Amino acid sequence: MPAQKPLIGVTLDAEPGAPGAFSRFPYYALRQHYLDAITHAGGIPVALGHHPNHAEALMARLDGLVITGGAFDLDPALYGEAPHPQTTPQPQRTTAERALLRAALARDLPILGICGGMQLLAVAFGGTLIQHIPDTHPNALPHEQPNPRDEPGHTIAITPGTHLATMTHATTMRVNSSHHQAVRTPGALRISAHAPDGIIEAVEHPEHPFRLGVQWHPEFLIDPADRNIFASLVETARSTA
């Protein structure tokens, strides 16, 4: 009998709607890459709306969680800072994702945070963020890369001995880059990858096999090791199903 395919929850972006947009009315949005990467790894993706009161019930039925990225920032009040002029929060989405993250943590499910999802994971474990990279790293790489997102923007160095190193079988990766914020301190997590300019590119929980945040967008599968990340997520989720 074939192994059961695990159900992986995937968070959604939300748009208010406007004349000339996809819809004049509010709608959810998600790039196909996220769902395809999970499906190709052997999982079944499940899109999650912004209903924090449903978080515990949803996580009771799911086997893993992916917190996606988006064109917004966490409210700096969550890590004890005033907002930078470049900071653009989405309170409704963040409230929903925090509730889903808490519920997933309570059930010890595997979690993958991507871009802003990595930042949410770090803050949940007591970390802090750089609100605008050019302010603190004036000679930083262009982390909002000018070339298309389905192309590499820079390389990263993976920390030996980390879960990320084990699952990717890699010491370096080529990644895309689409962020103006970054993790400053990881809290109870550990750093598992850096960019050449010192910006933190991945964090993970040292005592959990898959509680991982990555600053790039592995769903584009730019580097062969990106597939290994999703394969590891699905395999860990299958073991908890």
N, C-alpha and C positions, 0 to 999 in steps of 0.2 A: 504494500500500500504506500503510495507516495507521501512524503512528509507534508504536513499541513503548511500552507503558505501563510506567513504572519501578516497581520493587519498593521500597517504603519500610518499613524495619523500625520497629516501635513497641514501646517497652518497657512492661512490665506491672507493676502493683502485685501484692503477694502478701498474703494474709490467712491466719491460722493455722486458721480454722474454729472453730466453737463451736456448742453447742446453741442453736437458734433463729436462727442466722445463715443465710446462703445455703447453707452446707454445714457439717456437723460436722467435715469433713476439710479440710486445707489446699487453698487454691484461688487461682488467679490472677484478677485483676479489671482491667477497663478500661472506661471510659465509652465509649459508642458514638460520641460526638461526635468523638473523635480519628480513628477509622476513616472516618467519614462525610466529614470535612473533606478527608482525603487522597483518598478515592474521588471526591468531587465535583470535585476539582482535576485529576483525570485520572491519579492514581497507583493502585497496588494496595498496600494496607497488609498487613504481615506481622507478626503478634504474636510477640514474642521472650520466651522464658522465661528464668529466672535460672540460666544454665549458662555461666559465664565461659569454660570450656574450649572452648566452641563458638564463641566470639566471632569469631575470625579466619575460620573456615569460613563463618559466616553472612554476614559483611561481604563475603566474596568473591562471594557470590551476590546481594547486595542493591545498590541504587543510591542509597540515602540512609538517614538515621537520624533518628527523632524520639525524644527522651528526655522522657518525660512527667513530670508532677508527681505529688504524693501527700502524704498526711498524715504526713510524716516529715521528718527533717533529715539533712544530711550529718554524718558524724563530724568534729567540729572538729579532731581530730588531723591531718586531711588538710591543714589550713592553719595548723597550729602553735598551736592554742589549746586550752585546757581547756574542757569542756562547760559550758554554761549550764544551770541547773535546768529551763528550758523546752525544752531540746534533746532530741529523741527520734529517734535514728538507727535505720536498718534495715540492718545490716551486709551481709546476704546480697544484698539488692537493690542496694546501692551497689557491692559488689564486681562484680556482673554488669554494671551500667551502666558502670562505669569500664572494664571489659574491652571492652565494645562500643564505647565512645567511642574508646579507644586504637586499636582495629582500624579504625574508620571514619576516624580521622585519618590513619592509615598509608596508607589507600587514597585519601585526598583526596576523600572523599565529602561531599556536602552534609549538614549537621547542623542540626537545629532542637531547641534545648533549651527546654522549657516549664516555668515556675515553678521547681521544684526542679531540673529539667534545665538551666535557665539557670545556676543556682548551681553545679552540677557542672561545666559548661563553663568558667565563670570560674575555679574552683579548679584545674581541669586546666591552665589557662594561667597559673598563679601568683597568682591573685587570692585575696581573703579575703572573709569574710562578716560581716555584722551578725547576731549570734545571736538577738537579740530586739529588734525595732525600738523598742518603747516605752522601752527602757533608754537608747538613744542619741538618739532623736527623740521626746521626750515630747509634742510638739505635732504629731506626724505625723497624716496622714490615717488613717482606719480601714482599714488594708490587709487586715484580715480583715473584709470588708464584711458588714454585718448583713442586707442584702437578698439575694435569690437570685443565684446565680452566673451565671445567664443574663441578668442586667441589668448595666448599667455601674455601677462603683463610683466612678470618678474619671476624669479626663483625663490624658493624657501629652503631653509636648512632644517631638517627634522632632528629633534633631540634623540640620541641613541638611548635605548632602554625604555622608551615610552610605549604606551599602547598604540599610538599613531605609527611609530616605527615598526612595530610588530605587524600591524594589519596591512600596511602599505608595502612592506619589504623594501623600503626606500630610505635613503639618507637625504635626498634632495627631490624637489618636485618643481615643475613649471605650473604656475597658477595664474588665474586672472585676478583682477583687482578693481573693486568698485565701492570704495568706502572713504569717508573723510574722518571717521572716528576709529578708535582702536582700544583694545584693552590696555590699561596702564598698569594695574596690579591684578593678579588673578585670584586673590582671596585664597580659599581652601583648595583651589585647583592648582595644577602645575602646568608650566609652559612646555609645550611639546613641539613648537616650531617658531622660527623667526624669519623675517625678511632680511635681506642684506643690510638694510639701514637700521636694524634693531627693532622694528615694529613687531609686536607679537602677532603671530599668524595662526596659532592653534593652542588650545588649552584642553585639559582633560582631568578627570578625577583619578587620582592615583590608585584607588582601591576598587574601582568599578571597571569591568571589561569594556563597556561602551557608554561613556558619558563624556562626549567629545564636542568641542566647538572649533570650527574652522572659519577663518576670516574670508577665505575665497569662496567661489561658487563651484563646488565639485560636481554639481549636477550637469555641468557642461562637458564633463569627461574629457578635459583637455589633456591631462596627463594619464597614462595607463593606471597609475596608482589611485586615481579617483574612483575607478570601478571597485578597487579593493575596499575602499571606505564603505561604499553602499553594500558590498557583499558581506562585510563584517557586521554592519548594522542589521541586515536581514538575518544572518546566521545567529547573532546574539538574540534577536527578537524571537526567532524560531525556538530557541532553547527555553524561552519563558512562556511560549504560547500554551 
